[in-house]
Amino acid sequence: MGDVYELVLSADIRADVTDDELAELRWHVGEGPRPERLPIGSDRYVETYPLGDPDDPDCEWENAEAEPVFAQRGAARWVGGALVAELVARERSDGWVLTVRQELHPDDFYRLRTLLDWFGRCSVDAHAGGAGFFVGYLRFHESVEIAPLVLSNGRIHVPEDIETHTPYWEDTGL
């Protein structure tokens, strides 16, 4: 479990997200049950495990269930401090705010990428004329250097060294 990253994210989400998207987001932050549909797409990549010899044509495979990305709470094991996720409606009903601090393994990066793509499209500042907005960072747990997450033109950009760290962070065309 040595490849652990600290994720800190703050997102302002538009009010026009669908009820289904909001239900999935609530599940990801540990504020609701898993919805039947995951319209944001965090279930598109599912790990599979062989139950026996994978070279055997009769080998059965078990699919891992999609898991919430931001549901950890309590004391952090690797990065210190507390693990939190809070989704709050704005007072004037003009959207939602999300703040997250989590420990993530690169195996979780696909689901994180899916959520970051959605946050980029659904952010209040998604199309603010090309301006860049700092929305958080990723940091390898043993490093003091952060990799900023920047929202620009409807996309949250992640530094290249983070993208190339894991094959699960491939462009999915979403």
C-alpha positions as CSV (number, residue, x, y, z in Angstrom):
1,M,0.0,0.0,0.0
2,G,3.0,2.3,-0.4
3,D,1.7,4.1,-3.5
4,V,-0.8,6.2,-1.6
5,Y,-1.7,9.8,-2.6
6,E,-3.3,12.5,-0.7
7,L,-6.2,14.1,-2.6
8,V,-7.5,17.5,-1.7
9,L,-10.4,18.9,-3.8
10,S,-12.8,21.8,-3.6
11,A,-15.5,22.0,-6.3
12,D,-18.4,24.4,-6.8
13,I,-21.1,22.4,-8.7
14,R,-23.9,24.0,-10.8
15,A,-27.5,23.6,-9.6
16,D,-28.7,21.9,-12.9
17,V,-27.1,18.5,-12.2
18,T,-29.6,15.7,-12.4
19,D,-31.1,14.0,-9.4
20,D,-29.4,10.7,-10.5
21,E,-26.0,12.5,-10.7
22,L,-26.5,14.0,-7.3
23,A,-27.5,10.6,-5.8
24,E,-24.2,9.1,-7.2
25,L,-22.2,12.0,-5.8
26,R,-23.8,11.5,-2.4
27,W,-22.9,7.9,-2.5
28,H,-19.3,8.8,-3.3
29,V,-19.0,11.1,-0.3
30,G,-20.7,8.5,2.0
31,E,-23.9,10.4,2.4
32,G,-26.3,7.9,0.8
33,P,-26.7,4.4,-0.5
34,R,-25.4,3.2,-3.8
35,P,-27.9,4.2,-6.4
36,E,-29.1,1.6,-9.0
37,R,-27.6,3.7,-11.8
38,L,-24.2,5.5,-11.7
39,P,-24.7,8.1,-14.5
40,I,-21.4,9.8,-13.8
41,G,-19.8,6.6,-15.0
42,S,-17.6,5.5,-12.0
43,D,-18.7,1.9,-12.6
44,R,-17.4,1.8,-16.2
45,Y,-14.0,0.4,-15.1
46,V,-14.4,-2.6,-12.8
47,E,-11.5,-4.8,-11.8
48,T,-11.8,-8.5,-12.4
49,Y,-10.1,-11.3,-10.5
50,P,-9.5,-14.9,-11.6
51,L,-10.9,-17.6,-9.4
52,G,-8.3,-20.2,-10.3
53,D,-5.9,-20.4,-13.2
54,P,-6.5,-17.6,-15.7
55,D,-5.0,-19.8,-18.5
56,D,-7.7,-22.4,-17.9
57,P,-10.6,-21.9,-20.3
58,D,-13.0,-22.9,-17.6
59,C,-11.6,-20.3,-15.2
60,E,-14.3,-18.1,-13.6
61,W,-13.8,-14.5,-13.0
62,E,-15.1,-12.3,-10.2
63,N,-15.9,-8.7,-10.8
64,A,-15.2,-6.2,-8.1
65,E,-18.1,-3.9,-7.3
66,A,-17.6,-0.2,-7.9
67,E,-16.7,1.6,-4.6
68,P,-17.3,5.1,-3.5
69,V,-14.2,7.3,-4.0
70,F,-14.6,9.8,-1.2
71,A,-16.2,7.8,1.6
72,Q,-13.2,7.4,3.9
73,R,-13.6,9.1,7.3
74,G,-11.4,9.4,10.5
75,A,-7.7,9.5,11.0
76,A,-5.6,9.2,7.8
77,R,-3.2,6.3,7.9
78,W,-0.5,7.6,5.5
79,V,-0.8,11.4,5.1
80,G,-1.7,12.5,8.7
81,G,-4.7,14.5,9.7
82,A,-8.3,13.6,9.0
83,L,-10.1,12.1,6.0
84,V,-13.2,14.0,5.1
85,A,-15.8,14.6,2.4
86,E,-18.6,17.1,2.6
87,L,-21.3,17.9,0.0
88,V,-23.3,20.9,0.9
89,A,-26.2,22.8,-0.9
90,R,-25.6,26.5,-1.3
91,E,-28.0,28.6,0.7
92,R,-29.6,30.3,-2.3
93,S,-30.2,27.0,-4.1
94,D,-27.7,27.9,-6.8
95,G,-25.7,24.7,-6.6
96,W,-23.5,22.6,-4.4
97,V,-20.1,22.8,-2.9
98,L,-17.8,19.8,-2.3
99,T,-14.7,19.6,-0.2
100,V,-12.7,16.4,0.0
101,R,-9.5,15.2,1.6
102,Q,-8.8,11.5,1.0
103,E,-6.1,8.9,0.7
104,L,-6.1,7.2,-2.7
105,H,-4.2,4.4,-4.3
106,P,-3.4,4.6,-8.1
107,D,-5.9,1.7,-8.5
108,D,-8.6,4.2,-7.7
109,F,-7.4,6.8,-10.2
110,Y,-9.8,5.6,-12.9
111,R,-12.8,6.4,-10.8
112,L,-11.1,9.6,-9.6
113,R,-10.5,10.6,-13.3
114,T,-14.2,9.9,-14.1
115,L,-15.3,12.1,-11.2
116,L,-12.8,14.9,-12.1
117,D,-14.1,14.8,-15.7
118,W,-17.6,15.2,-14.4
119,F,-16.6,18.0,-11.9
120,G,-14.9,19.8,-14.8
121,R,-18.0,19.8,-16.9
122,C,-20.5,20.6,-14.1
123,S,-18.4,23.2,-12.3
124,V,-19.7,26.7,-11.8
125,D,-16.5,28.0,-13.4
126,A,-16.4,25.4,-16.2
127,H,-16.5,27.9,-19.0
128,A,-15.0,31.0,-17.5
129,G,-13.3,32.2,-20.6
130,G,-10.2,30.1,-20.4
131,A,-9.2,31.3,-16.9
132,G,-7.6,28.7,-14.7
133,F,-8.9,27.9,-11.3
134,F,-7.0,26.0,-8.6
135,V,-9.4,23.3,-7.3
136,G,-7.0,21.1,-5.3
137,Y,-4.0,18.8,-5.5
138,L,-2.7,15.3,-5.5
139,R,0.4,14.5,-3.4
140,F,2.4,11.3,-3.1
141,H,2.2,10.5,0.6
142,E,6.0,10.7,1.1
143,S,6.5,13.9,-0.9
144,V,6.3,17.5,0.2
145,E,5.6,18.6,-3.4
146,I,2.0,18.9,-4.6
147,A,0.6,18.3,-8.1
148,P,-2.1,21.0,-8.6
149,L,-5.5,20.2,-10.0
150,V,-6.5,23.1,-12.3
151,L,-10.0,23.7,-13.8
152,S,-9.8,25.3,-17.2
153,N,-12.3,25.2,-20.2
154,G,-14.5,22.6,-18.5
155,R,-11.8,20.2,-17.6
156,I,-9.7,19.5,-14.5
157,H,-6.2,19.1,-15.7
158,V,-3.9,16.7,-13.8
159,P,-0.1,16.9,-14.1
160,E,1.5,14.5,-16.6
161,D,3.6,12.7,-14.0
162,I,0.3,11.7,-12.3
163,E,-1.3,10.6,-15.5
164,T,1.7,8.4,-16.5
165,H,2.0,6.9,-13.1
166,T,-0.7,4.4,-13.7
167,P,-2.3,2.7,-16.7
168,Y,-5.7,3.2,-15.2
169,W,-5.4,6.9,-16.0
170,E,-5.9,6.5,-19.7
171,D,-8.0,8.8,-21.9
172,T,-11.4,7.2,-22.0
173,G,-12.9,9.7,-24.5
174,L,-15.6,10.7,-21.9
